[in-house]
Amino acid sequence: MRVRSFFVFTAAWLVVAACDSSDAAPPASSTDAGASADAANGSDAGAPIDGGAQRDDAGGDAGPGDAGPDGAIADAGPITVTSTAFVEGGTIPIVHSVCDGDNASIPLAWTGAPPGTMSFAVVMRDLTLGGSANYHWVLYDVPSSVTSLAQDLPKDLAPNPPGGGAKQTRWSFGSDTGFQGMCPIAGPSTHVYELAVYAVDVATLPAAADPADPAQVDANIQAHQIAVGRLRGSYTKQ
């Protein structure tokens, strides 16, 4: 009886031990461990952390001029350009036409220049014509303290107002200097014009080979502009 009891006890012990070993979890591999850590950290396995992207996402709701989480100034956004003569997408009054009116320059005002603005430039082009030879007005080296232009500025190489070192080029359709208004005689009788106000990072642009050439001066403006605002209007030949 004692021998039988011993064998029964031993068999029962072996069954219990086998059950315990089958229930135990297998050891985690290095791959599983890494995946678990990535899941806990919320990151993809092996993917580098993009610090710049994190800053952009975190600062996505920052308003113009607000400091981002890394202390940098957020994008100031575009300049807002307005005129007492017409609204965005509206009709430009006849007084500003070179062939139908008085050829008076268009009054402008702007806000929203970013930090680092040292001067302003104004470029007016005929968008309907396309190409590059379509400048109606290029005014540059406007002091950063000036944020508006009156109607009918002098048509001089150095107009005053606005003064302060401001300069103008000729237009694309002749030798006349300063603002030269709308006169859509080529193609459709209605053309769309754009007035762009640029914030520039230098007080005085580098000298162009021909300071009166609108395309050369505009190239310098584009090389130094840090923000821009645009106002567009149309005009129909009378």
C-alpha positions as protocol buffer text, in pm:
chain_id: "A"
residue {
  index: 1
  type: MET
  ca { x: 0 y: 0 z: 0 }
}
residue {
  index: 2
  type: ARG
  ca { x: 283 y: 235 z: 83 }
}
residue {
  index: 3
  type: VAL
  ca { x: 445 y: 177 z: -258 }
}
residue {
  index: 4
  type: ARG
  ca { x: 116 y: 234 z: -440 }
}
residue {
  index: 5
  type: SER
  ca { x: 53 y: 555 z: -249 }
}
residue {
  index: 6
  type: PHE
  ca { x: 402 y: 677 z: -341 }
}
residue {
  index: 7
  type: PHE
  ca { x: 342 y: 620 z: -711 }
}
residue {
  index: 8
  type: VAL
  ca { x: 1 y: 792 z: -699 }
}
residue {
  index: 9
  type: PHE
  ca { x: 152 y: 1096 z: -524 }
}
residue {
  index: 10
  type: THR
  ca { x: 439 y: 1115 z: -772 }
}
residue {
  index: 11
  type: ALA
  ca { x: 209 y: 1100 z: -1074 }
}
residue {
  index: 12
  type: ALA
  ca { x: -15 y: 1374 z: -934 }
}
residue {
  index: 13
  type: TRP
  ca { x: 288 y: 1598 z: -875 }
}
residue {
  index: 14
  type: LEU
  ca { x: 408 y: 1551 z: -1236 }
}
residue {
  index: 15
  type: VAL
  ca { x: 62 y: 1650 z: -1371 }
}
residue {
  index: 16
  type: VAL
  ca { x: 56 y: 1971 z: -1163 }
}
residue {
  index: 17
  type: ALA
  ca { x: 408 y: 2066 z: -1275 }
}
residue {
  index: 18
  type: ALA
  ca { x: 320 y: 2014 z: -1642 }
}
residue {
  index: 19
  type: CYS
  ca { x: 12 y: 2237 z: -1612 }
}
residue {
  index: 20
  type: ASP
  ca { x: 211 y: 2515 z: -1447 }
}
residue {
  index: 21
  type: SER
  ca { x: 477 y: 2515 z: -1723 }
}
residue {
  index: 22
  type: SER
  ca { x: 217 y: 2526 z: -2005 }
}
residue {
  index: 23
  type: ASP
  ca { x: 37 y: 2830 z: -1852 }
}
residue {
  index: 24
  type: ALA
  ca { x: 356 y: 3036 z: -1818 }
}
residue {
  index: 25
  type: ALA
  ca { x: 397 y: 3311 z: -2090 }
}
residue {
  index: 26
  type: PRO
  ca { x: 692 y: 3263 z: -2326 }
}
residue {
  index: 27
  type: PRO
  ca { x: 978 y: 3512 z: -2291 }
}
residue {
  index: 28
  type: ALA
  ca { x: 937 y: 3824 z: -2508 }
}
residue {
  index: 29
  type: SER
  ca { x: 1165 y: 3855 z: -2806 }
}
residue {
  index: 30
  type: SER
  ca { x: 1365 y: 4175 z: -2861 }
}
residue {
  index: 31
  type: THR
  ca { x: 1129 y: 4268 z: -3148 }
}
residue {
  index: 32
  type: ASP
  ca { x: 821 y: 4232 z: -2930 }
}
residue {
  index: 33
  type: ALA
  ca { x: 982 y: 4431 z: -2652 }
}
residue {
  index: 34
  type: GLY
  ca { x: 1066 y: 4716 z: -2887 }
}
residue {
  index: 35
  type: ALA
  ca { x: 714 y: 4723 z: -3026 }
}
residue {
  index: 36
  type: SER
  ca { x: 572 y: 4734 z: -2673 }
}
residue {
  index: 37
  type: ALA
  ca { x: 796 y: 5027 z: -2582 }
}
residue {
  index: 38
  type: ASP
  ca { x: 700 y: 5213 z: -2902 }
}
residue {
  index: 39
  type: ALA
  ca { x: 333 y: 5159 z: -2831 }
}
residue {
  index: 40
  type: ALA
  ca { x: 378 y: 5291 z: -2480 }
}
residue {
  index: 41
  type: ASN
  ca { x: 562 y: 5598 z: -2612 }
}
residue {
  index: 42
  type: GLY
  ca { x: 319 y: 5660 z: -2896 }
}
residue {
  index: 43
  type: SER
  ca { x: 590 y: 5646 z: -3163 }
}
residue {
  index: 44
  type: ASP
  ca { x: 652 y: 5427 z: -3465 }
}
residue {
  index: 45
  type: ALA
  ca { x: 927 y: 5170 z: -3433 }
}
residue {
  index: 46
  type: GLY
  ca { x: 1251 y: 5296 z: -3579 }
}
residue {
  index: 47
  type: ALA
  ca { x: 1106 y: 5629 z: -3700 }
}
residue {
  index: 48
  type: PRO
  ca { x: 1313 y: 5937 z: -3612 }
}
residue {
  index: 49
  type: ILE
  ca { x: 1132 y: 6210 z: -3421 }
}
residue {
  index: 50
  type: ASP
  ca { x: 1079 y: 6520 z: -3635 }
}
residue {
  index: 51
  type: GLY
  ca { x: 1120 y: 6804 z: -3391 }
}
residue {
  index: 52
  type: GLY
  ca { x: 1031 y: 7064 z: -3649 }
}
residue {
  index: 53
  type: ALA
  ca { x: 705 y: 6892 z: -3734 }
}
residue {
  index: 54
  type: GLN
  ca { x: 617 y: 6869 z: -3366 }
}
residue {
  index: 55
  type: ARG
  ca { x: 674 y: 7242 z: -3321 }
}
residue {
  index: 56
  type: ASP
  ca { x: 461 y: 7323 z: -3625 }
}
residue {
  index: 57
  type: ASP
  ca { x: 175 y: 7105 z: -3503 }
}
residue {
  index: 58
  type: ALA
  ca { x: 194 y: 7244 z: -3153 }
}
residue {
  index: 59
  type: GLY
  ca { x: 193 y: 7601 z: -3278 }
}
residue {
  index: 60
  type: GLY
  ca { x: -68 y: 7556 z: -3549 }
}
residue {
  index: 61
  type: ASP
  ca { x: -318 y: 7787 z: -3380 }
}
residue {
  index: 62
  type: ALA
  ca { x: -70 y: 8067 z: -3318 }
}
residue {
  index: 63
  type: GLY
  ca { x: -188 y: 8399 z: -3456 }
}
residue {
  index: 64
  type: PRO
  ca { x: 16 y: 8641 z: -3666 }
}
residue {
  index: 65
  type: GLY
  ca { x: 326 y: 8752 z: -3479 }
}
residue {
  index: 66
  type: ASP
  ca { x: 273 y: 8506 z: -3192 }
}
residue {
  index: 67
  type: ALA
  ca { x: 576 y: 8329 z: -3052 }
}
residue {
  index: 68
  type: GLY
  ca { x: 580 y: 7957 z: -3116 }
}
residue {
  index: 69
  type: PRO
  ca { x: 668 y: 7696 z: -2853 }
}
residue {
  index: 70
  type: ASP
  ca { x: 1036 y: 7717 z: -2949 }
}
residue {
  index: 71
  type: GLY
  ca { x: 1041 y: 8093 z: -2895 }
}
residue {
  index: 72
  type: ALA
  ca { x: 1053 y: 8182 z: -3265 }
}
residue {
  index: 73
  type: ILE
  ca { x: 811 y: 8433 z: -3416 }
}
residue {
  index: 74
  type: ALA
  ca { x: 538 y: 8260 z: -3611 }
}
residue {
  index: 75
  type: ASP
  ca { x: 467 y: 8343 z: -3975 }
}
residue {
  index: 76
  type: ALA
  ca { x: 328 y: 8696 z: -3988 }
}
residue {
  index: 77
  type: GLY
  ca { x: 109 y: 8612 z: -4283 }
}
residue {
  index: 78
  type: PRO
  ca { x: 39 y: 8830 z: -4587 }
}
residue {
  index: 79
  type: ILE
  ca { x: 18 y: 9207 z: -4586 }
}
residue {
  index: 80
  type: THR
  ca { x: -336 y: 9346 z: -4617 }
}
residue {
  index: 81
  type: VAL
  ca { x: -368 y: 9602 z: -4896 }
}
residue {
  index: 82
  type: THR
  ca { x: -668 y: 9835 z: -4936 }
}
residue {
  index: 83
  type: SER
  ca { x: -761 y: 10135 z: -5146 }
}
residue {
  index: 84
  type: THR
  ca { x: -1022 y: 10408 z: -5117 }
}
residue {
  index: 85
  type: ALA
  ca { x: -1063 y: 10384 z: -5496 }
}
residue {
  index: 86
  type: PHE
  ca { x: -1195 y: 10026 z: -5523 }
}
residue {
  index: 87
  type: VAL
  ca { x: -1231 y: 9700 z: -5333 }
}
residue {
  index: 88
  type: GLU
  ca { x: -1069 y: 9365 z: -5409 }
}
residue {
  index: 89
  type: GLY
  ca { x: -1206 y: 9238 z: -5740 }
}
residue {
  index: 90
  type: GLY
  ca { x: -1381 y: 9567 z: -5811 }
}
residue {
  index: 91
  type: THR
  ca { x: -1363 y: 9815 z: -6096 }
}
residue {
  index: 92
  type: ILE
  ca { x: -1075 y: 10063 z: -6099 }
}
residue {
  index: 93
  type: PRO
  ca { x: -1212 y: 10417 z: -6152 }
}
residue {
  index: 94
  type: ILE
  ca { x: -1155 y: 10592 z: -6483 }
}
residue {
  index: 95
  type: VAL
  ca { x: -952 y: 10868 z: -6316 }
}
residue {
  index: 96
  type: HIS
  ca { x: -661 y: 10623 z: -6296 }
}
residue {
  index: 97
  type: SER
  ca { x: -663 y: 10542 z: -6669 }
}
residue {
  index: 98
  type: VAL
  ca { x: -377 y: 10678 z: -6879 }
}
residue {
  index: 99
  type: CYS
  ca { x: -589 y: 10705 z: -7194 }
}
residue {
  index: 100
  type: ASP
  ca { x: -944 y: 10764 z: -7067 }
}
residue {
  index: 101
  type: GLY
  ca { x: -885 y: 10959 z: -6744 }
}
residue {
  index: 102
  type: ASP
  ca { x: -634 y: 11170 z: -6553 }
}
residue {
  index: 103
  type: ASN
  ca { x: -365 y: 10901 z: -6511 }
}
residue {
  index: 104
  type: ALA
  ca { x: -365 y: 10961 z: -6134 }
}
residue {
  index: 105
  type: SER
  ca { x: -185 y: 10699 z: -5928 }
}
residue {
  index: 106
  type: ILE
  ca { x: -406 y: 10472 z: -5717 }
}
residue {
  index: 107
  type: PRO
  ca { x: -427 y: 10551 z: -5342 }
}
residue {
  index: 108
  type: LEU
  ca { x: -314 y: 10261 z: -5125 }
}
residue {
  index: 109
  type: ALA
  ca { x: -285 y: 10163 z: -4760 }
}
residue {
  index: 110
  type: TRP
  ca { x: -143 y: 9849 z: -4601 }
}
residue {
  index: 111
  type: THR
  ca { x: -102 y: 9675 z: -4267 }
}
residue {
  index: 112
  type: GLY
  ca { x: 62 y: 9359 z: -4136 }
}
residue {
  index: 113
  type: ALA
  ca { x: 427 y: 9410 z: -4225 }
}
residue {
  index: 114
  type: PRO
  ca { x: 640 y: 9150 z: -4042 }
}
residue {
  index: 115
  type: PRO
  ca { x: 937 y: 9219 z: -3813 }
}
residue {
  index: 116
  type: GLY
  ca { x: 1249 y: 9288 z: -4014 }
}
residue {
  index: 117
  type: THR
  ca { x: 1075 y: 9511 z: -4267 }
}
residue {
  index: 118
  type: MET
  ca { x: 1317 y: 9788 z: -4368 }
}
residue {
  index: 119
  type: SER
  ca { x: 1127 y: 9934 z: -4666 }
}
residue {
  index: 120
  type: PHE
  ca { x: 831 y: 9876 z: -4897 }
}
residue {
  index: 121
  type: ALA
  ca { x: 787 y: 9839 z: -5271 }
}
residue {
  index: 122
  type: VAL
  ca { x: 477 y: 9865 z: -5489 }
}
residue {
  index: 123
  type: VAL
  ca { x: 446 y: 9680 z: -5820 }
}
residue {
  index: 124
  type: MET
  ca { x: 145 y: 9716 z: -6051 }
}
residue {
  index: 125
  type: ARG
  ca { x: 108 y: 9477 z: -6344 }
}
residue {
  index: 126
  type: ASP
  ca { x: -147 y: 9386 z: -6609 }
}
residue {
  index: 127
  type: LEU
  ca { x: -232 y: 9022 z: -6535 }
}
residue {
  index: 128
  type: THR
  ca { x: -438 y: 8980 z: -6851 }
}
residue {
  index: 129
  type: LEU
  ca { x: -139 y: 9037 z: -7076 }
}
residue {
  index: 130
  type: GLY
  ca { x: 77 y: 8782 z: -6898 }
}
residue {
  index: 131
  type: GLY
  ca { x: 449 y: 8763 z: -6961 }
}
residue {
  index: 132
  type: SER
  ca { x: 694 y: 9005 z: -6805 }
}
residue {
  index: 133
  type: ALA
  ca { x: 670 y: 9327 z: -7011 }
}
residue {
  index: 134
  type: ASN
  ca { x: 352 y: 9453 z: -6845 }
}
residue {
  index: 135
  type: TYR
  ca { x: 458 y: 9689 z: -6563 }
}
residue {
  index: 136
  type: HIS
  ca { x: 242 y: 9993 z: -6499 }
}
residue {
  index: 137
  type: TRP
  ca { x: 413 y: 10106 z: -6179 }
}
residue {
  index: 138
  type: VAL
  ca { x: 721 y: 10014 z: -5978 }
}
residue {
  index: 139
  type: LEU
  ca { x: 783 y: 10221 z: -5665 }
}
residue {
  index: 140
  type: TYR
  ca { x: 1055 y: 10107 z: -5425 }
}
residue {
  index: 141
  type: ASP
  ca { x: 1277 y: 10207 z: -5130 }
}
residue {
  index: 142
  type: VAL
  ca { x: 965 y: 10344 z: -4960 }
}
residue {
  index: 143
  type: PRO
  ca { x: 1056 y: 10404 z: -4592 }
}
residue {
  index: 144
  type: SER
  ca { x: 922 y: 10144 z: -4350 }
}
residue {
  index: 145
  type: SER
  ca { x: 741 y: 10421 z: -4159 }
}
residue {
  index: 146
  type: VAL
  ca { x: 515 y: 10483 z: -4461 }
}
residue {
  index: 147
  type: THR
  ca { x: 203 y: 10265 z: -4473 }
}
residue {
  index: 148
  type: SER
  ca { x: -13 y: 10458 z: -4720 }
}
residue {
  index: 149
  type: LEU
  ca { x: 16 y: 10645 z: -5048 }
}
residue {
  index: 150
  type: ALA
  ca { x: -203 y: 10937 z: -5152 }
}
residue {
  index: 151
  type: GLN
  ca { x: -367 y: 10954 z: -5492 }
}
residue {
  index: 152
  type: ASP
  ca { x: -178 y: 11112 z: -5782 }
}
residue {
  index: 153
  type: LEU
  ca { x: 184 y: 11088 z: -5669 }
}
residue {
  index: 154
  type: PRO
  ca { x: 443 y: 11288 z: -5866 }
}
residue {
  index: 155
  type: LYS
  ca { x: 576 y: 11105 z: -6171 }
}
residue {
  index: 156
  type: ASP
  ca { x: 939 y: 11161 z: -6082 }
}
residue {
  index: 157
  type: LEU
  ca { x: 1231 y: 10920 z: -6044 }
}
residue {
  index: 158
  type: ALA
  ca { x: 1243 y: 11024 z: -5676 }
}
residue {
  index: 159
  type: PRO
  ca { x: 883 y: 11122 z: -5589 }
}
residue {
  index: 160
  type: ASN
  ca { x: 800 y: 11333 z: -5286 }
}
residue {
  index: 161
  type: PRO
  ca { x: 566 y: 11222 z: -5138 }
}
residue {
  index: 162
  type: PRO
  ca { x: 643 y: 10964 z: -5019 }
}
residue {
  index: 163
  type: GLY
  ca { x: 1003 y: 11094 z: -5011 }
}
residue {
  index: 164
  type: GLY
  ca { x: 1258 y: 10940 z: -4778 }
}
residue {
  index: 165
  type: GLY
  ca { x: 1459 y: 10796 z: -5066 }
}
residue {
  index: 166
  type: ALA
  ca { x: 1166 y: 10640 z: -5254 }
}
residue {
  index: 167
  type: LYS
  ca { x: 1225 y: 10582 z: -5624 }
}
residue {
  index: 168
  type: GLN
  ca { x: 1023 y: 10493 z: -5934 }
}
residue {
  index: 169
  type: THR
  ca { x: 1102 y: 10327 z: -6264 }
}
residue {
  index: 170
  type: ARG
  ca { x: 950 y: 10384 z: -6606 }
}
residue {
  index: 171
  type: TRP
  ca { x: 663 y: 10163 z: -6719 }
}
residue {
  index: 172
  type: SER
  ca { x: 684 y: 9881 z: -6975 }
}
residue {
  index: 173
  type: PHE
  ca { x: 510 y: 10066 z: -7258 }
}
residue {
  index: 174
  type: GLY
  ca { x: 722 y: 10377 z: -7298 }
}
residue {
  index: 175
  type: SER
  ca { x: 974 y: 10611 z: -7139 }
}
residue {
  index: 176
  type: ASP
  ca { x: 733 y: 10778 z: -6895 }
}
residue {
  index: 177
  type: THR
  ca { x: 825 y: 10745 z: -6527 }
}
residue {
  index: 178
  type: GLY
  ca { x: 609 y: 10658 z: -6230 }
}
residue {
  index: 179
  type: PHE
  ca { x: 248 y: 10543 z: -6231 }
}
residue {
  index: 180
  type: GLN
  ca { x: 100 y: 10498 z: -6577 }
}
residue {
  index: 181
  type: GLY
  ca { x: -255 y: 10376 z: -6564 }
}
residue {
  index: 182
  type: MET
  ca { x: -479 y: 10132 z: -6743 }
}
residue {
  index: 183
  type: CYS
  ca { x: -550 y: 10139 z: -7116 }
}
residue {
  index: 184
  type: PRO
  ca { x: -634 y: 9786 z: -7235 }
}
residue {
  index: 185
  type: ILE
  ca { x: -611 y: 9824 z: -7612 }
}
residue {
  index: 186
  type: ALA
  ca { x: -461 y: 9477 z: -7676 }
}
residue {
  index: 187
  type: GLY
  ca { x: -680 y: 9168 z: -7661 }
}
residue {
  index: 188
  type: PRO
  ca { x: -1007 y: 9193 z: -7464 }
}
residue {
  index: 189
  type: SER
  ca { x: -1125 y: 9541 z: -7370 }
}
residue {
  index: 190
  type: THR
  ca { x: -1136 y: 9447 z: -7000 }
}
residue {
  index: 191
  type: HIS
  ca { x: -809 y: 9369 z: -6822 }
}
residue {
  index: 192
  type: VAL
  ca { x: -729 y: 9266 z: -6464 }
}
residue {
  index: 193
  type: TYR
  ca { x: -459 y: 9459 z: -6280 }
}
residue {
  index: 194
  type: GLU
  ca { x: -271 y: 9373 z: -5963 }
}
residue {
  index: 195
  type: LEU
  ca { x: -111 y: 9605 z: -5712 }
}
residue {
  index: 196
  type: ALA
  ca { x: 136 y: 9416 z: -5493 }
}
residue {
  index: 197
  type: VAL
  ca { x: 287 y: 9572 z: -5181 }
}
residue {
  index: 198
  type: TYR
  ca { x: 610 y: 9404 z: -5070 }
}
residue {
  index: 199
  type: ALA
  ca { x: 785 y: 9422 z: -4734 }
}
residue {
  index: 200
  type: VAL
  ca { x: 1159 y: 9434 z: -4808 }
}
residue {
  index: 201
  type: ASP
  ca { x: 1447 y: 9338 z: -4579 }
}
residue {
  index: 202
  type: VAL
  ca { x: 1678 y: 9624 z: -4684 }
}
residue {
  index: 203
  type: ALA
  ca { x: 1620 y: 10000 z: -4665 }
}
residue {
  index: 204
  type: THR
  ca { x: 1778 y: 10051 z: -5008 }
}
residue {
  index: 205
  type: LEU
  ca { x: 1770 y: 9787 z: -5280 }
}
residue {
  index: 206
  type: PRO
  ca { x: 2094 y: 9699 z: -5461 }
}
residue {
  index: 207
  type: ALA
  ca { x: 2140 y: 9921 z: -5765 }
}
residue {
  index: 208
  type: ALA
  ca { x: 2010 y: 9773 z: -6089 }
}
residue {
  index: 209
  type: ALA
  ca { x: 2217 y: 9803 z: -6403 }
}
residue {
  index: 210
  type: ASP
  ca { x: 1937 y: 10029 z: -6529 }
}
residue {
  index: 211
  type: PRO
  ca { x: 1756 y: 10182 z: -6228 }
}
residue {
  index: 212
  type: ALA
  ca { x: 1469 y: 10289 z: -6454 }
}
residue {
  index: 213
  type: ASP
  ca { x: 1407 y: 9938 z: -6591 }
}
residue {
  index: 214
  type: PRO
  ca { x: 1098 y: 9794 z: -6413 }
}
residue {
  index: 215
  type: ALA
  ca { x: 1193 y: 9429 z: -6471 }
}
residue {
  index: 216
  type: GLN
  ca { x: 1545 y: 9473 z: -6330 }
}
residue {
  index: 217
  type: VAL
  ca { x: 1420 y: 9654 z: -6022 }
}
residue {
  index: 218
  type: ASP
  ca { x: 1140 y: 9400 z: -5971 }
}
residue {
  index: 219
  type: ALA
  ca { x: 1400 y: 9121 z: -5976 }
}
residue {
  index: 220
  type: ASN
  ca { x: 1578 y: 9295 z: -5686 }
}
residue {
  index: 221
  type: ILE
  ca { x: 1248 y: 9336 z: -5504 }
}
residue {
  index: 222
  type: GLN
  ca { x: 1173 y: 8964 z: -5536 }
}
residue {
  index: 223
  type: ALA
  ca { x: 1520 y: 8877 z: -5405 }
}
residue {
  index: 224
  type: HIS
  ca { x: 1466 y: 9081 z: -5088 }
}
residue {
  index: 225
  type: GLN
  ca { x: 1091 y: 9064 z: -5021 }
}
residue {
  index: 226
  type: ILE
  ca { x: 982 y: 8893 z: -4698 }
}
residue {
  index: 227
  type: ALA
  ca { x: 604 y: 8939 z: -4724 }
}
residue {
  index: 228
  type: VAL
  ca { x: 349 y: 9057 z: -4977 }
}
residue {
  index: 229
  type: GLY
  ca { x: -11 y: 9169 z: -5001 }
}
residue {
  index: 230
  type: ARG
  ca { x: -213 y: 9202 z: -5320 }
}
residue {
  index: 231
  type: LEU
  ca { x: -510 y: 9404 z: -5443 }
}
residue {
  index: 232
  type: ARG
  ca { x: -671 y: 9327 z: -5780 }
}
residue {
  index: 233
  type: GLY
  ca { x: -919 y: 9518 z: -5989 }
}
residue {
  index: 234
  type: SER
  ca { x: -1041 y: 9538 z: -6346 }
}
residue {
  index: 235
  type: TYR
  ca { x: -1076 y: 9814 z: -6600 }
}
residue {
  index: 236
  type: THR
  ca { x: -1267 y: 9832 z: -6928 }
}
residue {
  index: 237
  type: LYS
  ca { x: -1147 y: 10054 z: -7212 }
}
residue {
  index: 238
  type: GLN
  ca { x: -1393 y: 10339 z: -7270 }
}
